[in-house]
């Protein structure tokens, strides 16, 4: 890996000492230059939060984001700003990851072929259909046909970070959904497979996300769809373009 061509941040709460020990075990065996980035603790947020408009969120999303989901989003915004400040490709990790044996090989490959991407997913929680963008021997740069969920690991360039910040002035969807919201920020989030990062089998720090947040159906879904049509038609900056 070329020296100083990449910066790496691991988003972590200061009190998450066990997680941080796992992070050190994973990363100390790599050639990465990395540091912890203090996460925004959603449980300590003071409401109202300027970026978060609960009435609009309820109307256009159909449910409220939890404090920890908002804190997660704000934490990633901090990382995007550091990416812009240093003007370097930036690897962003949450502190519940495990690295595959081919992790560094893929990072080196992406840095050498940076003209092929702006933002690349390195991990996913769900399977998705894929559309091949570029083959690199045993690895494939793909476009996910559906949202595979998760934001534990991704790499992005400063231009992508600028767009993500620009269009996230209002927080109204979970961070991983926003990353895939191409029609909002115009960034096509690609993925590299096989994924070089997995999630540890430990409880998420976004522990206040309801388990029953199922897709909307019936009248509620119709009302939400109408609200989004109105938003697209009459808003100068529609949330769901």
C-alpha positions in Angstrom: 0.0 0.0 0.0 1.5 3.4 -1.0 2.4 5.4 2.2 0.0 8.1 3.3 -2.5 7.2 0.5 -5.3 6.2 2.9 -6.6 7.2 6.3 -8.6 4.8 8.5 -11.0 5.6 11.2 -12.7 3.2 13.6 -15.9 4.7 15.0 -16.3 3.7 18.6 -17.8 4.9 21.9 -15.1 5.6 24.5 -16.7 3.2 27.0 -16.7 0.3 24.5 -13.4 -1.1 25.8 -14.0 -4.8 24.8 -14.8 -3.8 21.3 -11.7 -1.6 21.1 -9.6 -4.6 22.2 -11.0 -6.6 19.4 -10.3 -3.8 17.0 -6.7 -3.6 18.0 -6.3 -7.4 17.6 -7.7 -7.1 14.0 -5.8 -4.0 12.9 -2.4 -4.4 14.6 -1.7 -7.3 12.2 -2.2 -5.0 9.2 -0.1 -2.3 7.6 -2.9 0.3 8.0 -2.4 3.6 9.8 -5.5 4.0 11.8 -7.1 5.7 14.8 -10.3 5.6 16.8 -12.9 8.2 16.0 -15.1 9.0 19.1 -18.7 8.1 18.2 -21.6 10.3 19.0 -23.5 8.7 21.9 -27.2 8.8 20.9 -28.2 8.3 24.5 -26.6 11.6 25.4 -28.1 13.7 22.6 -30.2 16.6 23.6 -33.4 17.0 21.7 -34.5 18.8 19.6 -31.6 18.1 17.2 -31.4 20.7 14.5 -30.8 18.1 11.7 -33.7 15.9 12.8 -37.3 17.0 12.1 -39.6 14.4 13.8 -42.8 15.4 12.2 -41.4 15.2 8.7 -39.6 12.0 9.5 -42.8 10.4 10.7 -44.7 11.6 7.6 -42.1 10.6 5.0 -40.5 7.5 6.6 -43.4 6.2 8.6 -41.5 5.8 11.9 -39.1 7.7 14.1 -35.3 7.1 14.2 -34.0 6.0 17.6 -31.4 8.2 19.4 -28.7 5.7 18.7 -29.5 5.6 15.0 -29.2 9.4 14.9 -25.9 9.2 16.9 -24.6 6.7 14.4 -25.4 9.0 11.5 -23.7 11.9 13.2 -20.6 9.8 13.9 -20.3 8.9 10.2 -20.7 12.6 9.3 -17.7 13.3 11.4 -15.7 10.7 9.5 -16.8 12.2 6.1 -15.6 15.6 7.3 -12.1 14.2 8.2 -12.0 12.6 4.7 -12.6 16.1 3.2 -10.2 17.8 5.5 -7.3 15.5 4.7 -8.3 15.1 1.0 -7.5 11.3 1.2 -9.4 8.1 0.4 -10.8 7.1 3.8 -11.6 3.7 5.2 -14.4 3.9 7.7 -15.0 1.0 10.1 -17.5 0.5 13.0 -16.0 -1.3 16.0 -17.8 -4.7 15.5 -15.8 -6.0 12.6 -13.6 -8.9 11.7 -11.2 -9.0 8.7 -10.8 -11.7 6.2 -7.4 -13.0 5.1 -7.8 -11.1 1.8 -8.7 -7.7 3.4 -5.4 -5.9 2.7 -5.2 -7.4 -0.8 -8.6 -5.9 -1.6 -7.7 -2.5 -0.1 -4.5 -2.3 -2.1 -6.4 -3.3 -5.2 -9.0 -0.6 -4.7 -6.4 2.1 -4.1 -4.6 1.1 -7.3 -7.9 1.1 -9.3 -9.4 4.1 -7.7 -10.7 5.5 -11.0 -13.3 2.7 -11.0 -15.1 3.8 -7.8 -16.1 6.7 -5.5 -17.5 4.6 -2.6 -17.2 0.9 -2.0 -19.1 -1.3 0.4 -16.8 -3.8 2.1 -19.4 -5.6 4.2 -23.1 -6.5 4.1 -25.7 -8.0 6.4 -28.0 -9.4 3.7 -27.6 -11.1 0.4 -28.4 -9.2 -2.8 -28.4 -9.6 -6.5 -25.3 -8.1 -8.1 -24.5 -6.5 -11.4 -20.8 -6.8 -12.5 -19.0 -3.5 -13.0 -15.4 -4.7 -13.2 -13.6 -8.1 -12.7 -10.2 -8.2 -11.0 -9.3 -11.9 -11.2 -10.9 -13.6 -8.2 -12.5 -10.3 -7.0 -15.5 -8.5 -8.5 -16.6 -4.8 -8.2 -20.3 -4.9 -8.4 -23.5 -2.8 -8.0 -25.9 -4.3 -5.5 -29.3 -4.7 -7.1 -30.9 -4.4 -3.7 -29.9 -2.9 -0.4 -27.8 -5.5 1.5 -27.8 -3.3 4.7 -25.0 -2.5 7.1 -22.4 0.2 7.3 -19.7 -1.6 9.3 -17.1 -1.1 6.6 -16.7 1.1 3.5 -14.1 3.1 1.7 -14.8 6.5 0.0 -13.0 9.3 -1.7 -13.2 13.0 -0.7 -15.6 13.9 -3.6 -18.0 11.3 -2.3 -17.7 12.5 1.2 -18.5 16.0 0.1 -21.7 14.9 -1.6 -22.7 12.7 1.4 -22.3 15.7 3.7 -24.1 18.1 1.4 -27.2 16.0 1.1 -27.4 14.9 4.8 -28.3 18.3 6.3 -31.5 16.6 7.4 -31.3 13.2 9.0 -34.4 11.2 8.2 -33.3 7.6 7.5 -30.8 5.1 9.0 -27.2 5.7 7.9 -26.9 2.4 5.9 -30.1 3.3 4.0 -28.8 6.8 3.2 -25.6 5.4 1.8 -27.6 3.5 -0.7 -29.9 6.4 -1.5 -28.4 7.2 -4.9 -31.2 9.4 -6.0 -30.5 11.7 -3.1 -26.7 12.2 -3.2 -26.0 10.8 -6.8 -23.2 8.5 -5.6 -23.4 4.9 -6.9 -22.3 2.8 -4.0 -20.5 -0.2 -5.3 -19.4 -3.3 -3.5 -16.3 -5.6 -3.7 -16.8 -9.3 -3.5 -16.1 -11.5 -1.8 -16.6 -9.1 1.0 -13.3 -8.6 3.0 -15.1 -7.6 6.2 -17.6 -9.4 8.4 -19.5 -8.4 11.5 -18.7 -9.9 14.9 -21.4 -11.9 16.6 -21.9 -9.2 19.4 -24.8 -7.0 20.1 -24.9 -3.8 18.1 -24.4 -0.5 19.9 -27.6 0.6 18.0 -29.4 -1.5 20.6 -32.5 0.7 20.7 -33.6 -0.1 17.1 -37.0 -1.9 17.3 -37.1 -5.5 16.3 -40.5 -5.2 14.8 -39.8 -2.5 12.3 -41.4 -4.4 9.4 -42.3 -2.9 6.0 -45.4 -0.8 5.9 -48.5 -2.2 4.3 -52.0 -1.2 3.4 -53.4 2.3 4.2 -50.3 3.4 6.1 -48.1 2.6 3.1 -50.5 4.5 0.7 -50.5 7.6 3.0 -46.7 7.5 3.2 -46.4 7.2 -0.6 -48.8 10.2 -1.1 -46.7 12.3 1.4 -43.6 11.4 -0.7 -45.3 12.4 -3.9 -46.2 15.8 -2.3 -42.6 16.1 -1.1 -41.2 15.5 -4.6 -43.6 17.8 -6.2 -43.5 20.9 -4.0 -40.2 20.8 -2.1 -37.2 22.6 -3.5 -35.0 19.9 -1.9 -37.2 16.8 -1.7 -36.2 14.1 0.8 -37.2 11.3 -1.5 -36.4 12.6 -5.0 
